[in-house]
Amino acid sequence: MQGASPYQLIYVSTSRFPWVTPDLKTLFEENHTRNAVQGITGILIYHDRQFLQVIEGGDVPVRRLFGKIERDPRHFNVSRVWDGYLHSREYSDYTLAFDDGSEPSRHPHPTLNPFELSRWPPNHRETRSPADEFLRIFRRISKRR
């Protein structure tokens, strides 16, 4: 790890099957608890069999988690789109956003809904981060489907 700077990794992948709301919530709950123990935060967004995830934490735990994600048979085309060190975490609470076609995401945890993002990315930052840009692109592509 580079000093005390958090490490961030962003990836996208395609699910081998469509996820339904209860399964997404279960996946989120299981991973939220496990990731918290490892000091990992971030966001997980799902739409139309596509995942976008931003993972933050120490470089070793984040890289280890990404290695597990790459080997997970539930998805394919796992592509790292950015990684690097940050001055501070962008997502201190691990959040989930999804749209399975039946209902917009309404999860008890703080939830980022990429389909109702009039306030995203946050305007308080002077410059946009790589995560902001990928979220913007993901949202734009998702609206086309």
C-alpha positions as CSV (number, residue, x, y, z in Angstrom):
1,M,0.0,0.0,0.0
2,Q,1.2,3.5,-0.8
3,G,1.3,5.1,2.6
4,A,-2.1,5.4,4.1
5,S,-3.8,6.2,0.8
6,P,-6.8,4.1,0.0
7,Y,-6.6,2.0,-3.2
8,Q,-9.6,2.0,-5.6
9,L,-10.4,-0.5,-8.3
10,I,-13.3,-0.3,-10.8
11,Y,-14.5,-3.2,-12.9
12,V,-17.4,-4.2,-15.1
13,S,-18.7,-7.7,-15.8
14,T,-21.6,-9.5,-17.4
15,S,-23.7,-11.9,-15.4
16,R,-24.3,-15.4,-16.8
17,F,-28.0,-15.1,-15.7
18,P,-30.4,-12.3,-14.8
19,W,-30.6,-11.5,-11.1
20,V,-33.8,-10.9,-9.2
21,T,-34.2,-8.5,-6.3
22,P,-34.1,-11.1,-3.5
23,D,-30.9,-12.6,-4.8
24,L,-29.3,-9.3,-5.3
25,K,-30.1,-8.3,-1.7
26,T,-28.7,-11.6,-0.4
27,L,-25.5,-11.1,-2.5
28,F,-25.2,-7.6,-1.1
29,E,-25.8,-8.6,2.5
30,E,-23.2,-11.5,2.4
31,N,-20.6,-9.4,0.8
32,H,-21.3,-6.2,2.8
33,T,-20.5,-8.0,6.0
34,R,-17.4,-9.8,4.7
35,N,-16.0,-6.6,3.1
36,A,-16.6,-4.5,6.2
37,V,-14.3,-6.9,8.1
38,Q,-11.6,-6.4,5.5
39,G,-12.0,-2.6,5.6
40,I,-13.4,-2.6,2.0
41,T,-16.0,-0.1,0.9
42,G,-17.4,0.9,-2.4
43,I,-20.5,0.6,-4.5
44,L,-22.1,-2.3,-6.5
45,I,-24.4,-1.4,-9.4
46,Y,-26.5,-3.9,-11.4
47,H,-28.6,-3.4,-14.4
48,D,-29.7,-5.7,-17.2
49,R,-27.1,-8.4,-16.4
50,Q,-24.3,-5.8,-16.1
51,F,-22.3,-5.2,-13.0
52,L,-20.2,-2.1,-12.3
53,Q,-18.3,-2.1,-9.0
54,V,-16.0,0.4,-7.3
55,I,-14.0,-1.2,-4.5
56,E,-11.9,0.8,-2.1
57,G,-9.6,-0.1,0.8
58,G,-6.1,-1.3,1.3
59,D,-4.4,-2.5,-1.9
60,V,-3.8,-6.0,-0.7
61,P,-7.5,-6.7,0.4
62,V,-8.9,-5.0,-2.7
63,R,-6.6,-6.9,-5.1
64,R,-7.4,-10.2,-3.2
65,L,-11.1,-9.5,-3.6
66,F,-10.8,-8.7,-7.2
67,G,-9.0,-12.0,-7.8
68,K,-11.9,-13.8,-6.3
69,I,-14.3,-11.8,-8.4
70,E,-12.4,-12.7,-11.6
71,R,-12.7,-16.4,-10.7
72,D,-16.4,-16.2,-9.8
73,P,-18.3,-18.4,-12.3
74,R,-21.5,-16.4,-12.0
75,H,-20.2,-13.8,-14.4
76,F,-17.8,-13.4,-17.3
77,N,-16.1,-10.6,-19.2
78,V,-14.7,-9.2,-16.0
79,S,-12.7,-6.2,-17.0
80,R,-10.7,-3.9,-14.8
81,V,-11.4,-0.4,-16.1
82,W,-9.3,1.6,-13.6
83,D,-7.2,1.2,-10.4
84,G,-5.1,3.5,-8.4
85,Y,-4.5,5.3,-5.1
86,L,-6.8,8.0,-3.8
87,H,-6.4,10.9,-1.4
88,S,-9.5,9.7,0.5
89,R,-12.3,7.2,0.0
90,E,-15.1,8.2,-2.2
91,Y,-17.6,5.6,-0.9
92,S,-17.1,5.2,2.8
93,D,-20.4,3.3,3.1
94,Y,-20.8,0.2,0.9
95,T,-23.9,0.7,-1.2
96,L,-25.9,-1.2,-3.7
97,A,-28.0,0.0,-6.6
98,F,-29.9,-2.2,-9.0
99,D,-32.7,-2.4,-11.5
100,D,-34.0,-5.8,-12.2
101,G,-36.9,-4.6,-14.3
102,S,-39.5,-5.1,-11.6
103,E,-38.8,-2.3,-9.2
104,P,-36.2,0.5,-8.6
105,S,-33.7,-0.3,-5.9
106,R,-34.9,0.4,-2.4
107,H,-32.5,-1.2,0.0
108,P,-32.2,-0.5,3.7
109,H,-28.5,0.5,3.3
110,P,-27.6,3.8,1.8
111,T,-28.4,3.3,-1.8
112,L,-27.2,4.9,-5.0
113,N,-29.7,4.5,-7.7
114,P,-28.0,5.1,-11.1
115,F,-31.4,5.6,-12.7
116,E,-32.4,8.6,-10.5
117,L,-29.2,10.4,-10.3
118,S,-30.0,14.1,-10.6
119,R,-27.5,14.6,-7.8
120,W,-24.8,12.3,-9.0
121,P,-21.9,12.7,-9.3
122,P,-21.7,14.9,-6.2
123,N,-21.3,18.5,-7.2
124,H,-19.2,19.4,-4.2
125,R,-16.1,17.9,-5.8
126,E,-14.1,20.3,-8.0
127,T,-12.9,17.5,-10.3
128,R,-14.5,14.3,-11.3
129,S,-12.9,11.1,-10.3
130,P,-12.5,8.0,-12.5
131,A,-15.4,6.4,-10.6
132,D,-17.6,9.5,-11.3
133,E,-16.9,9.2,-15.0
134,F,-17.6,5.4,-15.2
135,L,-20.8,5.8,-13.3
136,R,-21.9,8.5,-15.7
137,I,-21.1,6.3,-18.7
138,F,-22.8,3.3,-17.1
139,R,-25.9,5.3,-16.4
140,R,-26.0,6.6,-20.0
141,I,-25.6,3.1,-21.5
142,S,-28.2,1.7,-19.1
143,K,-30.8,4.3,-20.1
144,R,-30.5,3.2,-23.8
145,R,-31.6,-0.4,-23.0
